[in-house]
Amino acid sequence: MENTLKPGYIIKLRGKFYAVDSVEGLTYDLVVTAQGNTNGTEVSDAYDSGYFEDEDLEPFRNHLYCLVPCLYRQPKFISRSGTYDGVGFPNDTTVVTVTSTQSIGGAARTKVGDISGKVFLKHPAGVARWSADEAPENDKTGFIDVNTSPVDDPNPNFAIWIESSESMLPNFRFLNDTGEALYYPVIHLVGFKARLKEMSPSDIEEARRINGGRLVYKLIVPQGLPYAGAITAETGGSPNMM
């Protein structure tokens, strides 16, 4: 993943410099059902979870998460007559007997692709992400689905950075507008967590000296693009980013 940090990297986060001490992989499943996000196995068509957060996603104070949301595939079929919504799955109990000839298995249905729910994100809470500037609260923008970020090929363009603070937890929303019940409504998060060590002024100068007078670092902006009301400022010279 292009956002992966490595031990020895220097990052700039909210105006402070940190050395990356260690890194390891991280996976997390958010199970979203009509009974909450802890149990159950399916959601019906038109299900809308509303925005929710999972407190277990808050890292320790000196840790930083980078996670890519992605979704599991569910096959989509159409019937022999062309019916699209609510077709479901092929009937694997249909048989051919001596006295009655019938279709076998999925002979009457054709797979036309994969479906999933849509996942929307507010991060930090109240700030819509991934959306067009003029439509931050509109369902036609600001979402991922299985065609955008599937579990077998997570899209790093939708990666999120999670810091240690309850106010910085991501808020997810799961919407099923597929016309079918979804049998595995899970938001899968995959990425890594890094252990950070804040650098003192002397640490920064030593790193600069070792690198021939240049401080090379990766700039991390957990909140994404600046949003309405945000004020950003960069002091000093132009940053040298990895």
Buried (B, 14 or more C-beta within 10 A) or exposed (E): EEBBBEEEBBBBBEEEBBBBBEBEEBEBEBBBBEEEBEEEEEBEEEBBBEBBBBEEBBBEEEBBBBBBBBBBBBBBBBEEEEEEEEBEBBBEEEEEEEEEEEBEEBEBBBEEEBBBBBBBBBBBEEBBBBBEEEEBEEBEBBBBBBEBBBBEEBEEEBBBBBBBEEEBBBBBBBBBBBEBBBEBBBBBBBBBBBBBEEBEEEBBEEBBEEEEEEBBBBEBEBBBEEBEEEEEEEEEEEEEEE
